[in-house]
Amino acid sequence: MMIAVVALVLGLVLGAFILIPRNLKSDRTKNDQSNAKDKKASKIYSKAEVSLHNKRTDCWIIIKDKVYDVTSYVEEHPGGDAILAHAGDDSTEGFYGPQHATRVFDMIEDFYIGNLEQ
């Protein structure tokens, strides 16, 4: 009986050592990701700077005063070259048009690089 209790206690202690560092590491990873997003959010771009990125191979857009680098998405865009209509400029109106499924509202955050200078 005593051996079973000792084995149980050791099992709990060892289990705690194994599980706790993983949770802490997971929390650190989440914090690192959050900090990376905060760093991106602190970048401010002027409208003139954004306007320089107006090509298929270098395409930035503005949506509601946020700046997105969508260069890697241009070729995948289901609407073809429509994404280039406002390359380097404000695309808010087109982005919120009826042609877009709701998933684009989640997808666009992957391309976020900063805010537009006010």
trRosetta pair geometry for C-beta under 8 A, 3 or more apart (Angstrom, degrees):
i j d omega theta_ij theta_ji phi_ij phi_ji
1 4 5.7 -53 -154 31 34 112
1 5 6.7 31 151 -17 66 104
2 5 5.8 -54 -151 35 35 111
2 6 6.3 33 153 -17 67 107
3 6 5.7 -54 -146 39 32 111
3 7 6.1 33 154 -20 65 108
4 7 5.7 -54 -146 38 29 112
4 8 6.3 32 153 -21 63 107
5 8 5.6 -54 -148 35 30 114
5 9 6.4 29 154 -17 64 106
6 9 5.8 -55 -147 38 30 110
6 10 6.2 29 154 -16 65 108
7 10 5.8 -55 -145 40 29 111
7 11 6.1 35 153 -24 63 108
8 11 5.6 -54 -147 34 28 115
8 12 6.5 28 154 -18 63 104
9 12 5.8 -55 -150 35 31 110
9 13 6.4 28 154 -16 65 107
10 13 5.7 -56 -145 39 32 110
10 14 6.0 26 159 -13 67 109
11 14 6.0 -57 -142 42 26 106
11 15 6.0 30 156 -22 62 111
12 15 5.6 -55 -144 38 26 115
12 16 6.4 30 155 -23 62 104
13 16 5.8 -54 -152 31 29 112
13 17 6.7 27 152 -16 63 104
14 17 5.7 -53 -150 35 35 111
14 18 6.4 31 153 -17 67 107
15 18 5.8 -59 -148 38 31 109
15 19 6.0 15 161 -8 69 114
16 19 6.1 -62 -134 45 26 100
16 20 5.6 25 171 -22 67 115
17 20 6.5 -46 -124 33 19 107
17 21 7.1 13 174 -8 52 107
18 21 7.3 -75 -167 35 20 99
18 22 7.1 12 152 -13 58 116
19 22 5.8 -66 -156 38 35 112
19 23 6.4 30 156 -18 72 107
20 23 5.9 -58 -149 36 32 109
20 24 6.4 30 156 -17 67 107
21 24 5.5 -55 -145 39 35 112
21 25 6.1 38 155 -21 68 105
22 25 5.6 -53 -147 36 30 111
22 26 6.3 34 152 -22 64 105
23 26 5.5 -51 -147 35 32 115
23 27 6.4 34 153 -19 64 103
24 27 5.6 -52 -149 35 33 112
24 28 6.4 36 150 -20 65 103
25 28 5.6 -52 -149 35 34 113
25 29 6.4 36 151 -21 65 103
26 29 5.7 -52 -150 33 31 113
26 30 6.5 31 151 -17 64 104
27 30 5.6 -53 -149 37 33 111
27 31 6.2 33 152 -18 66 106
28 31 5.6 -56 -147 39 32 111
28 32 6.2 36 153 -22 66 105
29 32 5.6 -50 -146 34 31 113
29 33 6.4 30 154 -17 63 104
30 33 5.8 -55 -150 37 31 110
30 34 6.3 31 152 -19 65 107
31 34 5.5 -54 -145 38 32 113
31 35 6.1 33 154 -19 66 105
32 35 5.7 -53 -145 38 29 111
32 36 6.3 34 153 -23 63 104
33 36 5.6 -51 -148 32 32 113
33 37 6.6 31 153 -17 63 103
34 37 5.8 -55 -152 36 32 110
34 38 6.4 34 149 -20 65 105
35 38 5.4 -52 -146 36 35 114
35 39 6.4 39 153 -22 66 101
36 39 5.7 -50 -150 32 32 113
36 40 6.7 34 150 -18 62 103
37 40 5.6 -52 -152 35 35 113
37 41 6.3 38 149 -23 65 106
38 41 5.4 -54 -148 34 33 115
38 42 6.7 36 153 -27 64 102
39 42 5.9 -53 -154 25 33 112
39 43 7.7 42 149 -30 59 94
40 43 6.1 -47 -168 11 41 113
40 112 6.4 95 141 115 132 93
40 113 6.2 -106 -165 -149 103 34
40 114 6.3 -130 170 -71 66 66
41 112 7.9 6 -84 145 69 124
41 114 7.0 141 -141 -124 20 53
41 115 6.9 42 -169 -28 60 105
42 114 7.5 -52 78 -127 30 96
43 113 6.4 -54 81 150 141 71
43 114 3.3 -86 90 -98 95 132
43 115 7.2 152 86 22 56 67
44 114 6.0 -148 -74 167 20 124
44 115 5.5 -28 -110 72 68 88
44 116 7.6 35 -159 150 72 9
44 117 5.1 85 167 -80 106 78
45 49 4.8 -126 -168 82 90 127
45 50 5.3 97 137 -54 128 93
45 60 7.9 -96 147 164 168 153
45 67 4.9 31 37 -40 137 165
45 113 7.7 44 -29 103 135 104
45 114 5.4 116 -15 89 99 127
45 115 7.3 172 24 85 76 36
45 116 6.2 -47 72 -110 83 47
45 117 6.4 -124 92 -20 31 90
46 49 4.6 100 55 2 80 101
46 50 7.1 -147 93 -3 44 84
46 116 7.9 69 -140 -162 17 66
46 117 4.6 -15 -97 19 57 139
47 50 5.7 -53 -148 38 35 112
47 51 6.2 43 151 -29 66 105
47 62 7.6 -20 -117 -53 80 155
47 116 6.6 42 -71 -158 75 109
47 117 7.0 -108 -19 51 69 97
48 51 5.6 -52 -149 28 30 116
48 52 7.4 39 152 -28 58 96
49 52 6.1 -48 -167 16 36 113
49 53 7.9 20 146 -7 61 103
50 53 6.1 -67 -167 36 45 105
50 60 5.2 -124 -152 106 79 129
50 61 8.0 83 -177 -133 118 9
50 62 6.0 43 172 -52 162 107
50 67 5.8 -132 -100 -123 122 120
50 88 5.8 147 138 -158 70 57
50 89 7.4 140 122 -76 111 26
50 116 7.1 -27 -31 -111 148 94
51 54 6.2 -2 -178 -46 50 122
51 88 4.4 75 -144 168 37 109
51 89 6.6 47 -106 -72 79 70
52 88 6.6 174 42 -131 20 122
53 58 4.9 -113 -145 146 75 91
53 59 6.2 138 153 -131 90 10
53 60 3.6 53 94 8 138 106
53 69 7.2 -71 172 -117 154 83
53 71 7.8 -86 -176 -61 111 109
53 87 7.1 -117 121 170 64 88
53 88 5.2 165 73 -93 55 85
54 58 7.5 4 31 95 30 88
54 59 7.1 55 -138 -115 18 61
54 60 7.8 -54 -64 43 49 76
54 87 4.4 122 -151 116 56 97
54 88 3.0 -41 -77 -13 93 138
54 89 7.3 47 -109 -19 110 84
55 58 4.9 40 56 47 97 82
55 59 6.4 -118 77 -66 39 76
55 87 6.7 166 -16 142 14 149
56 59 6.4 -4 -133 -48 19 120
56 74 5.5 160 -156 149 69 157
56 75 8.0 74 -176 -60 104 78
56 81 8.0 -50 -94 -123 109 92
56 84 6.2 -25 -81 -97 74 134
56 87 7.8 -76 -64 -95 39 164
57 71 6.7 30 173 -152 29 112
58 71 5.8 -14 -118 -100 27 129
59 69 7.4 119 85 -163 55 55
59 70 5.3 -58 107 74 106 82
59 71 4.7 149 38 -85 80 62
59 74 5.3 106 23 -67 153 126
59 83 7.1 61 166 133 150 106
59 84 6.7 -84 -119 -104 134 75
59 87 4.7 -72 -136 -135 91 113
59 88 7.5 -96 -142 -38 54 70
60 67 6.0 1 -179 -173 117 97
60 68 6.6 158 -157 82 66 45
60 69 5.2 -34 -99 -99 84 60
60 70 7.1 135 -117 17 29 76
60 71 7.7 -17 -57 -41 58 90
60 87 7.3 93 51 -168 43 68
60 88 6.1 66 62 -93 83 49
60 113 7.5 -69 -128 37 113 137
61 67 7.6 163 84 -151 36 54
61 68 5.3 -17 61 62 82 98
61 70 5.8 2 9 6 109 126
61 83 7.6 -96 -50 -175 144 83
61 86 6.1 72 -130 105 105 97
61 87 6.6 -73 -75 -117 86 41
61 88 7.6 -40 -90 -15 50 18
61 89 7.2 -17 -133 65 67 45
61 90 7.6 88 -175 -144 76 17
61 91 4.1 -12 -172 5 126 133
61 95 7.7 142 139 -59 139 123
62 65 6.9 11 -176 -100 105 19
62 66 7.0 149 -156 71 61 38
62 67 5.8 -29 -99 -96 72 64
62 68 7.7 166 -92 18 23 79
62 89 6.7 -81 24 147 105 28
62 90 4.5 -49 76 -102 112 58
62 91 6.4 142 60 17 52 74
62 92 7.0 -38 113 -38 77 90
62 116 5.5 47 -136 -68 123 134
63 66 5.7 -28 70 61 73 92
63 68 6.3 10 12 -2 107 124
63 90 7.7 129 -84 -159 35 64
63 91 5.7 -43 -74 75 84 86
63 92 5.1 136 -141 -90 57 67
63 95 5.0 5 -118 12 124 168
63 108 6.7 -37 48 -178 158 148
64 92 5.5 114 -47 -114 60 118
65 115 6.2 15 146 -163 85 85
65 116 4.4 -117 -157 41 63 114
65 118 7.3 21 -149 -82 132 86
66 112 6.1 -34 167 -131 122 100
66 114 7.5 178 -160 103 65 32
66 115 5.8 -49 -112 -109 58 60
66 116 6.8 -99 -61 -10 12 89
67 112 7.5 102 81 -155 51 57
67 113 5.4 -59 105 66 96 91
67 114 5.0 -3 51 69 115 74
67 115 6.6 172 5 -116 92 5
67 116 5.8 131 -47 -62 95 73
68 108 6.1 -58 -109 -174 156 89
68 111 4.2 56 -169 115 101 106
68 112 5.6 -45 -100 -90 81 43
68 113 6.5 138 -122 8 27 87
69 72 7.8 53 127 5 89 89
69 111 5.7 -148 64 -175 53 87
69 113 4.9 54 -11 -30 103 138
70 73 4.6 -61 -172 48 83 115
70 74 6.3 111 127 -55 88 74
70 77 8.0 55 160 -68 123 119
70 83 6.5 -122 122 177 142 130
70 111 5.0 29 -84 -165 66 156
71 74 6.1 -30 -157 -12 33 114
72 76 8.0 7 138 9 62 119
72 111 7.7 -161 47 -107 99 104
73 76 5.3 -76 -158 52 56 106
73 77 5.9 80 144 -59 85 85
73 83 7.3 -141 110 -162 97 166
73 111 6.5 -57 -10 -79 134 140
74 77 5.9 -33 -156 -9 30 117
74 83 5.8 -159 -124 89 68 136
74 84 6.8 58 -143 -63 114 95
77 80 6.5 -103 98 12 98 6
77 81 7.9 126 80 -71 131 16
77 82 7.0 -147 142 55 131 83
77 83 4.4 -109 -120 -21 169 137
79 82 3.8 -53 137 39 117 131
79 83 6.4 128 74 -36 106 81
79 99 6.5 70 -86 140 128 142
80 83 7.9 -168 98 7 34 86
81 84 4.8 -41 -173 28 77 119
81 85 7.5 106 135 -43 75 76
82 85 5.6 -20 -167 -13 48 118
82 94 7.2 -175 159 -171 102 134
83 87 7.3 65 132 -67 68 91
83 91 7.8 17 -153 -135 60 150
84 87 4.7 -17 -150 -29 58 122
85 91 7.8 115 77 -115 87 98
85 94 6.7 146 73 -84 126 163
86 89 4.5 -107 -172 75 78 101
86 90 6.3 -72 -178 80 132 38
86 91 4.1 160 87 -85 136 82
86 94 6.1 -177 4 15 135 140
90 93 7.6 62 130 3 98 88
91 94 5.1 -60 -169 53 77 111
91 95 5.2 86 129 -35 91 104
92 95 5.8 -61 -145 34 25 113
92 96 6.4 2 167 0 63 111
93 96 6.6 -72 -150 46 24 95
93 97 7.0 51 147 -55 60 91
94 97 5.4 -27 -159 -16 39 122
95 100 6.7 14 -177 -29 47 160
95 104 7.4 -160 -166 134 83 132
95 108 7.4 51 -156 -92 130 150
96 100 7.3 -86 -127 40 17 134
97 100 6.1 103 69 -1 70 97
100 104 4.5 -64 -172 25 117 149
100 105 8.0 112 140 -40 126 76
101 104 6.1 122 67 -13 64 93
102 105 5.8 -37 -175 15 59 115
102 106 7.9 47 139 -6 71 97
103 106 5.7 -55 -164 39 53 107
103 107 5.9 54 142 -24 78 109
104 107 5.1 -55 -137 42 40 116
104 108 6.0 50 163 -36 71 99
105 108 6.4 -37 -142 17 24 113
106 109 6.5 -52 -174 16 39 112
107 110 6.0 -46 -175 15 51 114
107 111 7.8 27 143 -5 71 104
108 111 5.9 -66 -166 40 49 106
108 112 7.1 74 139 -52 72 87
109 112 5.3 -20 -154 -14 48 122
